[in-house]
């Protein structure tokens, strides 16, 4: 992955990354409960590896 930082007056620069995080949260985060940080990190890692 590459860090994405918006430039001044260019709000569209960060659009793809914002879209990615929105999809990730909808598909694997919302509606679930994680017992600890390690479980959350592992779940996110597995999700990214899958796609």
PDBQT receptor file of N, H, CA, C and O in Angstrom, charges set to zero:
ATOM      1  N   UNK A   1       0.837  -1.177   0.000  1.00  0.00    +0.000 N 
ATOM      2  CA  UNK A   1       0.000   0.000   0.000  1.00  0.00    +0.000 C 
ATOM      3  C   UNK A   1       0.878   1.235   0.000  1.00  0.00    +0.000 C 
ATOM      4  O   UNK A   1       2.035   1.211   0.421  1.00  0.00    +0.000 OA
ATOM      5  N   UNK A   2       0.295   2.304  -0.481  1.00  0.00    +0.000 N 
ATOM      6  H   UNK A   2      -0.645   2.324  -0.823  1.00  0.00    +0.000 HD
ATOM      7  CA  UNK A   2       0.984   3.579  -0.526  1.00  0.00    +0.000 C 
ATOM      8  C   UNK A   2       0.189   4.598   0.287  1.00  0.00    +0.000 C 
ATOM      9  O   UNK A   2      -1.032   4.687   0.159  1.00  0.00    +0.000 OA
ATOM     10  N   UNK A   3       0.880   5.355   1.110  1.00  0.00    +0.000 N 
ATOM     11  H   UNK A   3       1.872   5.283   1.214  1.00  0.00    +0.000 HD
ATOM     12  CA  UNK A   3       0.213   6.370   1.911  1.00  0.00    +0.000 C 
ATOM     13  C   UNK A   3      -0.448   7.380   0.995  1.00  0.00    +0.000 C 
ATOM     14  O   UNK A   3       0.136   7.796  -0.006  1.00  0.00    +0.000 OA
ATOM     15  N   UNK A   4      -1.659   7.770   1.333  1.00  0.00    +0.000 N 
ATOM     16  H   UNK A   4      -2.133   7.432   2.146  1.00  0.00    +0.000 HD
ATOM     17  CA  UNK A   4      -2.412   8.715   0.519  1.00  0.00    +0.000 C 
ATOM     18  C   UNK A   4      -2.691   9.980   1.327  1.00  0.00    +0.000 C 
ATOM     19  O   UNK A   4      -3.384   9.941   2.343  1.00  0.00    +0.000 OA
ATOM     20  N   UNK A   5      -2.149  11.086   0.868  1.00  0.00    +0.000 N 
ATOM     21  H   UNK A   5      -1.586  11.117   0.042  1.00  0.00    +0.000 HD
ATOM     22  CA  UNK A   5      -2.377  12.364   1.534  1.00  0.00    +0.000 C 
ATOM     23  C   UNK A   5      -2.922  13.351   0.500  1.00  0.00    +0.000 C 
ATOM     24  O   UNK A   5      -2.367  13.489  -0.590  1.00  0.00    +0.000 OA
ATOM     25  N   UNK A   6      -3.998  14.023   0.848  1.00  0.00    +0.000 N 
ATOM     26  H   UNK A   6      -4.448  13.910   1.733  1.00  0.00    +0.000 HD
ATOM     27  CA  UNK A   6      -4.576  15.012  -0.057  1.00  0.00    +0.000 C 
ATOM     28  C   UNK A   6      -3.721  16.269  -0.114  1.00  0.00    +0.000 C 
ATOM     29  O   UNK A   6      -3.127  16.690   0.878  1.00  0.00    +0.000 OA
ATOM     30  N   UNK A   7      -3.679  16.847  -1.292  1.00  0.00    +0.000 N 
ATOM     31  H   UNK A   7      -4.162  16.505  -2.098  1.00  0.00    +0.000 HD
ATOM     32  CA  UNK A   7      -3.039  18.144  -1.450  1.00  0.00    +0.000 C 
ATOM     33  C   UNK A   7      -4.078  19.218  -1.161  1.00  0.00    +0.000 C 
ATOM     34  O   UNK A   7      -5.278  18.952  -1.231  1.00  0.00    +0.000 OA
ATOM     35  N   UNK A   8      -3.649  20.382  -0.848  1.00  0.00    +0.000 N 
ATOM     36  H   UNK A   8      -2.674  20.598  -0.791  1.00  0.00    +0.000 HD
ATOM     37  CA  UNK A   8      -4.556  21.487  -0.576  1.00  0.00    +0.000 C 
ATOM     38  C   UNK A   8      -5.407  21.750  -1.816  1.00  0.00    +0.000 C 
ATOM     39  O   UNK A   8      -4.888  21.843  -2.928  1.00  0.00    +0.000 OA
ATOM     40  N   UNK A   9      -6.725  21.869  -1.613  1.00  0.00    +0.000 N 
ATOM     41  H   UNK A   9      -7.147  21.793  -0.709  1.00  0.00    +0.000 HD
ATOM     42  CA  UNK A   9      -7.707  22.168  -2.659  1.00  0.00    +0.000 C 
ATOM     43  C   UNK A   9      -7.859  21.043  -3.675  1.00  0.00    +0.000 C 
ATOM     44  O   UNK A   9      -8.339  21.289  -4.781  1.00  0.00    +0.000 OA
ATOM     45  N   UNK A  10      -7.465  19.813  -3.336  1.00  0.00    +0.000 N 
ATOM     46  H   UNK A  10      -7.075  19.613  -2.438  1.00  0.00    +0.000 HD
ATOM     47  CA  UNK A  10      -7.637  18.660  -4.220  1.00  0.00    +0.000 C 
ATOM     48  C   UNK A  10      -8.287  17.522  -3.426  1.00  0.00    +0.000 C 
ATOM     49  O   UNK A  10      -7.647  16.510  -3.143  1.00  0.00    +0.000 OA
ATOM     50  N   UNK A  11      -9.556  17.698  -3.075  1.00  0.00    +0.000 N 
ATOM     51  H   UNK A  11     -10.075  18.521  -3.306  1.00  0.00    +0.000 HD
ATOM     52  CA  UNK A  11     -10.221  16.733  -2.202  1.00  0.00    +0.000 C 
ATOM     53  C   UNK A  11     -10.356  15.360  -2.843  1.00  0.00    +0.000 C 
ATOM     54  O   UNK A  11     -10.492  14.370  -2.125  1.00  0.00    +0.000 OA
ATOM     55  N   UNK A  12     -10.325  15.266  -4.160  1.00  0.00    +0.000 N 
ATOM     56  H   UNK A  12     -10.215  16.070  -4.743  1.00  0.00    +0.000 HD
ATOM     57  CA  UNK A  12     -10.494  13.978  -4.836  1.00  0.00    +0.000 C 
ATOM     58  C   UNK A  12      -9.271  13.080  -4.690  1.00  0.00    +0.000 C 
ATOM     59  O   UNK A  12      -9.365  11.877  -4.931  1.00  0.00    +0.000 OA
ATOM     60  N   UNK A  13      -8.125  13.636  -4.302  1.00  0.00    +0.000 N 
ATOM     61  H   UNK A  13      -8.048  14.614  -4.107  1.00  0.00    +0.000 HD
ATOM     62  CA  UNK A  13      -6.892  12.849  -4.191  1.00  0.00    +0.000 C 
ATOM     63  C   UNK A  13      -7.046  11.643  -3.276  1.00  0.00    +0.000 C 
ATOM     64  O   UNK A  13      -6.474  10.590  -3.557  1.00  0.00    +0.000 OA
ATOM     65  N   UNK A  14      -7.789  11.765  -2.207  1.00  0.00    +0.000 N 
ATOM     66  H   UNK A  14      -8.253  12.621  -1.979  1.00  0.00    +0.000 HD
ATOM     67  CA  UNK A  14      -7.892  10.704  -1.222  1.00  0.00    +0.000 C 
ATOM     68  C   UNK A  14      -9.122   9.819  -1.433  1.00  0.00    +0.000 C 
ATOM     69  O   UNK A  14      -9.376   8.922  -0.629  1.00  0.00    +0.000 OA
ATOM     70  N   UNK A  15      -9.870  10.053  -2.479  1.00  0.00    +0.000 N 
ATOM     71  H   UNK A  15      -9.663  10.781  -3.132  1.00  0.00    +0.000 HD
ATOM     72  CA  UNK A  15     -11.112   9.310  -2.741  1.00  0.00    +0.000 C 
ATOM     73  C   UNK A  15     -10.968   7.803  -2.795  1.00  0.00    +0.000 C 
ATOM     74  O   UNK A  15     -11.751   7.108  -2.148  1.00  0.00    +0.000 OA
ATOM     75  N   UNK A  16     -10.005   7.258  -3.536  1.00  0.00    +0.000 N 
ATOM     76  H   UNK A  16      -9.369   7.823  -4.062  1.00  0.00    +0.000 HD
ATOM     77  CA  UNK A  16      -9.881   5.798  -3.607  1.00  0.00    +0.000 C 
ATOM     78  C   UNK A  16      -9.617   5.147  -2.244  1.00  0.00    +0.000 C 
ATOM     79  O   UNK A  16     -10.170   4.089  -1.944  1.00  0.00    +0.000 OA
ATOM     80  N   UNK A  17      -8.782   5.772  -1.429  1.00  0.00    +0.000 N 
ATOM     81  H   UNK A  17      -8.333   6.631  -1.673  1.00  0.00    +0.000 HD
ATOM     82  CA  UNK A  17      -8.480   5.195  -0.122  1.00  0.00    +0.000 C 
ATOM     83  C   UNK A  17      -9.687   5.289   0.804  1.00  0.00    +0.000 C 
ATOM     84  O   UNK A  17      -9.962   4.353   1.554  1.00  0.00    +0.000 OA
ATOM     85  N   UNK A  18     -10.412   6.409   0.761  1.00  0.00    +0.000 N 
ATOM     86  H   UNK A  18     -10.188   7.169   0.152  1.00  0.00    +0.000 HD
ATOM     87  CA  UNK A  18     -11.635   6.538   1.554  1.00  0.00    +0.000 C 
ATOM     88  C   UNK A  18     -12.642   5.473   1.144  1.00  0.00    +0.000 C 
ATOM     89  O   UNK A  18     -13.306   4.885   1.996  1.00  0.00    +0.000 OA
ATOM     90  N   UNK A  19     -12.758   5.224  -0.155  1.00  0.00    +0.000 N 
ATOM     91  H   UNK A  19     -12.218   5.702  -0.847  1.00  0.00    +0.000 HD
ATOM     92  CA  UNK A  19     -13.659   4.182  -0.648  1.00  0.00    +0.000 C 
ATOM     93  C   UNK A  19     -13.273   2.807  -0.138  1.00  0.00    +0.000 C 
ATOM     94  O   UNK A  19     -14.134   2.020   0.256  1.00  0.00    +0.000 OA
ATOM     95  N   UNK A  20     -11.978   2.516  -0.145  1.00  0.00    +0.000 N 
ATOM     96  H   UNK A  20     -11.279   3.155  -0.465  1.00  0.00    +0.000 HD
ATOM     97  CA  UNK A  20     -11.491   1.232   0.353  1.00  0.00    +0.000 C 
ATOM     98  C   UNK A  20     -11.875   1.022   1.811  1.00  0.00    +0.000 C 
ATOM     99  O   UNK A  20     -12.398  -0.033   2.171  1.00  0.00    +0.000 OA
ATOM    100  N   UNK A  21     -11.619   2.027   2.658  1.00  0.00    +0.000 N 
ATOM    101  H   UNK A  21     -11.194   2.884   2.366  1.00  0.00    +0.000 HD
ATOM    102  CA  UNK A  21     -11.926   1.882   4.083  1.00  0.00    +0.000 C 
ATOM    103  C   UNK A  21     -13.427   1.744   4.300  1.00  0.00    +0.000 C 
ATOM    104  O   UNK A  21     -13.858   1.006   5.186  1.00  0.00    +0.000 OA
ATOM    105  N   UNK A  22     -14.226   2.445   3.503  1.00  0.00    +0.000 N 
ATOM    106  H   UNK A  22     -13.876   3.044   2.783  1.00  0.00    +0.000 HD
ATOM    107  CA  UNK A  22     -15.682   2.319   3.624  1.00  0.00    +0.000 C 
ATOM    108  C   UNK A  22     -16.154   0.912   3.301  1.00  0.00    +0.000 C 
ATOM    109  O   UNK A  22     -16.989   0.357   4.015  1.00  0.00    +0.000 OA
ATOM    110  N   UNK A  23     -15.623   0.327   2.225  1.00  0.00    +0.000 N 
ATOM    111  H   UNK A  23     -14.944   0.778   1.645  1.00  0.00    +0.000 HD
ATOM    112  CA  UNK A  23     -15.991  -1.040   1.849  1.00  0.00    +0.000 C 
ATOM    113  C   UNK A  23     -15.532  -2.025   2.908  1.00  0.00    +0.000 C 
ATOM    114  O   UNK A  23     -16.287  -2.917   3.294  1.00  0.00    +0.000 OA
ATOM    115  N   UNK A  24     -14.300  -1.874   3.382  1.00  0.00    +0.000 N 
ATOM    116  H   UNK A  24     -13.686  -1.149   3.068  1.00  0.00    +0.000 HD
ATOM    117  CA  UNK A  24     -13.767  -2.781   4.402  1.00  0.00    +0.000 C 
ATOM    118  C   UNK A  24     -14.650  -2.762   5.646  1.00  0.00    +0.000 C 
ATOM    119  O   UNK A  24     -14.988  -3.819   6.180  1.00  0.00    +0.000 OA
ATOM    120  N   UNK A  25     -15.023  -1.579   6.110  1.00  0.00    +0.000 N 
ATOM    121  H   UNK A  25     -14.748  -0.721   5.676  1.00  0.00    +0.000 HD
ATOM    122  CA  UNK A  25     -15.844  -1.483   7.321  1.00  0.00    +0.000 C 
ATOM    123  C   UNK A  25     -17.222  -2.092   7.104  1.00  0.00    +0.000 C 
ATOM    124  O   UNK A  25     -17.736  -2.783   7.984  1.00  0.00    +0.000 OA
ATOM    125  N   UNK A  26     -17.825  -1.846   5.951  1.00  0.00    +0.000 N 
ATOM    126  H   UNK A  26     -17.408  -1.284   5.236  1.00  0.00    +0.000 HD
ATOM    127  CA  UNK A  26     -19.151  -2.404   5.671  1.00  0.00    +0.000 C 
ATOM    128  C   UNK A  26     -19.118  -3.922   5.598  1.00  0.00    +0.000 C 
ATOM    129  O   UNK A  26     -20.011  -4.585   6.127  1.00  0.00    +0.000 OA
ATOM    130  N   UNK A  27     -18.100  -4.483   4.949  1.00  0.00    +0.000 N 
ATOM    131  H   UNK A  27     -17.375  -3.945   4.520  1.00  0.00    +0.000 HD
ATOM    132  CA  UNK A  27     -18.074  -5.916   4.701  1.00  0.00    +0.000 C 
ATOM    133  C   UNK A  27     -17.589  -6.755   5.879  1.00  0.00    +0.000 C 
ATOM    134  O   UNK A  27     -18.021  -7.899   6.021  1.00  0.00    +0.000 OA
ATOM    135  N   UNK A  28     -16.707  -6.228   6.727  1.00  0.00    +0.000 N 
ATOM    136  H   UNK A  28     -16.356  -5.298   6.612  1.00  0.00    +0.000 HD
ATOM    137  CA  UNK A  28     -16.162  -7.100   7.758  1.00  0.00    +0.000 C 
ATOM    138  C   UNK A  28     -16.103  -6.513   9.156  1.00  0.00    +0.000 C 
ATOM    139  O   UNK A  28     -15.711  -7.216  10.088  1.00  0.00    +0.000 OA
ATOM    140  N   UNK A  29     -16.473  -5.264   9.338  1.00  0.00    +0.000 N 
ATOM    141  H   UNK A  29     -16.791  -4.693   8.581  1.00  0.00    +0.000 HD
ATOM    142  CA  UNK A  29     -16.340  -4.653  10.662  1.00  0.00    +0.000 C 
ATOM    143  C   UNK A  29     -17.688  -4.386  11.330  1.00  0.00    +0.000 C 
ATOM    144  O   UNK A  29     -17.921  -4.814  12.460  1.00  0.00    +0.000 OA
ATOM    145  N   UNK A  30     -18.571  -3.682  10.631  1.00  0.00    +0.000 N 
ATOM    146  H   UNK A  30     -18.382  -3.335   9.712  1.00  0.00    +0.000 HD
ATOM    147  CA  UNK A  30     -19.854  -3.328  11.235  1.00  0.00    +0.000 C 
ATOM    148  C   UNK A  30     -20.657  -4.586  11.551  1.00  0.00    +0.000 C 
ATOM    149  O   UNK A  30     -20.725  -5.512  10.743  1.00  0.00    +0.000 OA
ATOM    150  N   UNK A  31     -21.258  -4.605  12.728  1.00  0.00    +0.000 N 
ATOM    151  H   UNK A  31     -21.202  -3.852  13.384  1.00  0.00    +0.000 HD
ATOM    152  CA  UNK A  31     -22.086  -5.723  13.138  1.00  0.00    +0.000 C 
ATOM    153  C   UNK A  31     -21.323  -6.860  13.790  1.00  0.00    +0.000 C 
ATOM    154  O   UNK A  31     -21.929  -7.867  14.156  1.00  0.00    +0.000 OA
ATOM    155  N   UNK A  32     -20.027  -6.733  13.945  1.00  0.00    +0.000 N 
ATOM    156  H   UNK A  32     -19.535  -5.915  13.648  1.00  0.00    +0.000 HD
ATOM    157  CA  UNK A  32     -19.215  -7.768  14.582  1.00  0.00    +0.000 C 
ATOM    158  C   UNK A  32     -18.614  -7.237  15.871  1.00  0.00    +0.000 C 
ATOM    159  O   UNK A  32     -18.446  -6.029  16.039  1.00  0.00    +0.000 OA
ATOM    160  N   UNK A  33     -18.298  -8.135  16.763  1.00  0.00    +0.000 N 
ATOM    161  H   UNK A  33     -18.435  -9.116  16.626  1.00  0.00    +0.000 HD
ATOM    162  CA  UNK A  33     -17.610  -7.770  18.001  1.00  0.00    +0.000 C 
ATOM    163  C   UNK A  33     -16.282  -8.507  18.034  1.00  0.00    +0.000 C 
ATOM    164  O   UNK A  33     -16.212  -9.709  17.775  1.00  0.00    +0.000 OA
ATOM    165  N   UNK A  34     -15.247  -7.777  18.354  1.00  0.00    +0.000 N 
ATOM    166  H   UNK A  34     -15.304  -6.801  18.565  1.00  0.00    +0.000 HD
ATOM    167  CA  UNK A  34     -13.917  -8.357  18.446  1.00  0.00    +0.000 C 
ATOM    168  C   UNK A  34     -13.509  -8.381  19.912  1.00  0.00    +0.000 C 
ATOM    169  O   UNK A  34     -13.709  -7.408  20.638  1.00  0.00    +0.000 OA
ATOM    170  N   UNK A  35     -12.935  -9.501  20.340  1.00  0.00    +0.000 N 
ATOM    171  H   UNK A  35     -12.773 -10.292  19.750  1.00  0.00    +0.000 HD
ATOM    172  CA  UNK A  35     -12.596  -9.653  21.751  1.00  0.00    +0.000 C 
ATOM    173  C   UNK A  35     -11.303  -8.932  22.123  1.00  0.00    +0.000 C 
ATOM    174  O   UNK A  35     -11.116  -8.546  23.276  1.00  0.00    +0.000 OA
ATOM    175  N   UNK A  36     -10.411  -8.751  21.149  1.00  0.00    +0.000 N 
ATOM    176  H   UNK A  36     -10.563  -9.065  20.212  1.00  0.00    +0.000 HD
ATOM    177  CA  UNK A  36      -9.162  -8.048  21.433  1.00  0.00    +0.000 C 
ATOM    178  C   UNK A  36      -8.596  -7.460  20.144  1.00  0.00    +0.000 C 
ATOM    179  O   UNK A  36      -9.086  -7.736  19.049  1.00  0.00    +0.000 OA
ATOM    180  N   UNK A  37      -7.568  -6.654  20.295  1.00  0.00    +0.000 N 
ATOM    181  H   UNK A  37      -7.171  -6.430  21.184  1.00  0.00    +0.000 HD
ATOM    182  CA  UNK A  37      -6.956  -5.968  19.157  1.00  0.00    +0.000 C 
ATOM    183  C   UNK A  37      -6.357  -6.962  18.166  1.00  0.00    +0.000 C 
ATOM    184  O   UNK A  37      -6.450  -6.763  16.955  1.00  0.00    +0.000 OA
ATOM    185  N   UNK A  38      -5.744  -8.029  18.671  1.00  0.00    +0.000 N 
ATOM    186  H   UNK A  38      -5.669  -8.191  19.655  1.00  0.00    +0.000 HD
ATOM    187  CA  UNK A  38      -5.107  -9.010  17.798  1.00  0.00    +0.000 C 
ATOM    188  C   UNK A  38      -6.113  -9.665  16.860  1.00  0.00    +0.000 C 
ATOM    189  O   UNK A  38      -5.809  -9.906  15.692  1.00  0.00    +0.000 OA
ATOM    190  N   UNK A  39      -7.307  -9.953  17.365  1.00  0.00    +0.000 N 
ATOM    191  H   UNK A  39      -7.554  -9.757  18.314  1.00  0.00    +0.000 HD
ATOM    192  CA  UNK A  39      -8.344 -10.550  16.531  1.00  0.00    +0.000 C 
ATOM    193  C   UNK A  39      -8.756  -9.585  15.417  1.00  0.00    +0.000 C 
ATOM    194  O   UNK A  39      -8.939  -9.996  14.271  1.00  0.00    +0.000 OA
ATOM    195  N   UNK A  40      -8.900  -8.314  15.755  1.00  0.00    +0.000 N 
ATOM    196  H   UNK A  40      -8.752  -7.980  16.686  1.00  0.00    +0.000 HD
ATOM    197  CA  UNK A  40      -9.257  -7.305  14.761  1.00  0.00    +0.000 C 
ATOM    198  C   UNK A  40      -8.171  -7.185  13.696  1.00  0.00    +0.000 C 
ATOM    199  O   UNK A  40      -8.472  -7.172  12.502  1.00  0.00    +0.000 OA
ATOM    200  N   UNK A  41      -6.907  -7.098  14.120  1.00  0.00    +0.000 N 
ATOM    201  H   UNK A  41      -6.662  -7.108  15.089  1.00  0.00    +0.000 HD
ATOM    202  CA  UNK A  41      -5.796  -6.965  13.175  1.00  0.00    +0.000 C 
ATOM    203  C   UNK A  41      -5.728  -8.188  12.262  1.00  0.00    +0.000 C 
ATOM    204  O   UNK A  41      -5.524  -8.049  11.056  1.00  0.00    +0.000 OA
ATOM    205  N   UNK A  42      -5.896  -9.375  12.822  1.00  0.00    +0.000 N 
ATOM    206  H   UNK A  42      -6.062  -9.488  13.802  1.00  0.00    +0.000 HD
ATOM    207  CA  UNK A  42      -5.846 -10.596  12.019  1.00  0.00    +0.000 C 
ATOM    208  C   UNK A  42      -6.990 -10.635  11.008  1.00  0.00    +0.000 C 
ATOM    209  O   UNK A  42      -6.790 -11.026   9.858  1.00  0.00    +0.000 OA
ATOM    210  N   UNK A  43      -8.182 -10.233  11.430  1.00  0.00    +0.000 N 
ATOM    211  H   UNK A  43      -8.345  -9.915  12.364  1.00  0.00    +0.000 HD
ATOM    212  CA  UNK A  43      -9.339 -10.217  10.536  1.00  0.00    +0.000 C 
ATOM    213  C   UNK A  43      -9.126  -9.241   9.387  1.00  0.00    +0.000 C 
ATOM    214  O   UNK A  43      -9.427  -9.564   8.238  1.00  0.00    +0.000 OA
ATOM    215  N   UNK A  44      -8.613  -8.057   9.680  1.00  0.00    +0.000 N 
ATOM    216  H   UNK A  44      -8.368  -7.794  10.614  1.00  0.00    +0.000 HD
ATOM    217  CA  UNK A  44      -8.338  -7.071   8.632  1.00  0.00    +0.000 C 
ATOM    218  C   UNK A  44      -7.258  -7.591   7.688  1.00  0.00    +0.000 C 
ATOM    219  O   UNK A  44      -7.376  -7.450   6.471  1.00  0.00    +0.000 OA
ATOM    220  N   UNK A  45      -6.211  -8.190   8.244  1.00  0.00    +0.000 N 
ATOM    221  H   UNK A  45      -6.115  -8.304   9.233  1.00  0.00    +0.000 HD
ATOM    222  CA  UNK A  45      -5.131  -8.741   7.420  1.00  0.00    +0.000 C 
ATOM    223  C   UNK A  45      -5.658  -9.832   6.490  1.00  0.00    +0.000 C 
ATOM    224  O   UNK A  45      -5.313  -9.858   5.309  1.00  0.00    +0.000 OA
ATOM    225  N   UNK A  46      -6.485 -10.726   7.009  1.00  0.00    +0.000 N 
ATOM    226  H   UNK A  46      -6.766 -10.706   7.969  1.00  0.00    +0.000 HD
ATOM    227  CA  UNK A  46      -7.068 -11.785   6.180  1.00  0.00    +0.000 C 
ATOM    228  C   UNK A  46      -7.948 -11.210   5.080  1.00  0.00    +0.000 C 
ATOM    229  O   UNK A  46      -7.935 -11.698   3.950  1.00  0.00    +0.000 OA
ATOM    230  N   UNK A  47      -8.707 -10.183   5.407  1.00  0.00    +0.000 N 
ATOM    231  H   UNK A  47      -8.718  -9.787   6.326  1.00  0.00    +0.000 HD
ATOM    232  CA  UNK A  47      -9.575  -9.532   4.422  1.00  0.00    +0.000 C 
ATOM    233  C   UNK A  47      -8.739  -8.942   3.282  1.00  0.00    +0.000 C 
ATOM    234  O   UNK A  47      -9.060  -9.123   2.107  1.00  0.00    +0.000 OA
ATOM    235  N   UNK A  48      -7.673  -8.242   3.639  1.00  0.00    +0.000 N 
ATOM    236  H   UNK A  48      -7.411  -8.095   4.593  1.00  0.00    +0.000 HD
ATOM    237  CA  UNK A  48      -6.815  -7.610   2.622  1.00  0.00    +0.000 C 
ATOM    238  C   UNK A  48      -6.113  -8.681   1.783  1.00  0.00    +0.000 C 
ATOM    239  O   UNK A  48      -6.020  -8.552   0.563  1.00  0.00    +0.000 OA
ATOM    240  N   UNK A  49      -5.622  -9.733   2.435  1.00  0.00    +0.000 N 
ATOM    241  H   UNK A  49      -5.698  -9.838   3.427  1.00  0.00    +0.000 HD
ATOM    242  CA  UNK A  49      -4.975 -10.815   1.698  1.00  0.00    +0.000 C 
ATOM    243  C   UNK A  49      -5.926 -11.478   0.713  1.00  0.00    +0.000 C 
ATOM    244  O   UNK A  49      -5.524 -11.840  -0.392  1.00  0.00    +0.000 OA
ATOM    245  N   UNK A  50      -7.192 -11.639   1.110  1.00  0.00    +0.000 N 
ATOM    246  H   UNK A  50      -7.519 -11.345   2.007  1.00  0.00    +0.000 HD
ATOM    247  CA  UNK A  50      -8.184 -12.267   0.249  1.00  0.00    +0.000 C 
ATOM    248  C   UNK A  50      -8.410 -11.450  -1.020  1.00  0.00    +0.000 C 
ATOM    249  O   UNK A  50      -8.527 -12.006  -2.112  1.00  0.00    +0.000 OA
ATOM    250  N   UNK A  51      -8.469 -10.144  -0.870  1.00  0.00    +0.000 N 
ATOM    251  H   UNK A  51      -8.374  -9.693   0.017  1.00  0.00    +0.000 HD
ATOM    252  CA  UNK A  51      -8.709  -9.290  -2.036  1.00  0.00    +0.000 C 
ATOM    253  C   UNK A  51      -7.425  -8.832  -2.647  1.00  0.00    +0.000 C 
ATOM    254  O   UNK A  51      -7.438  -8.104  -3.639  1.00  0.00    +0.000 OA
TER     255      UNK A  51
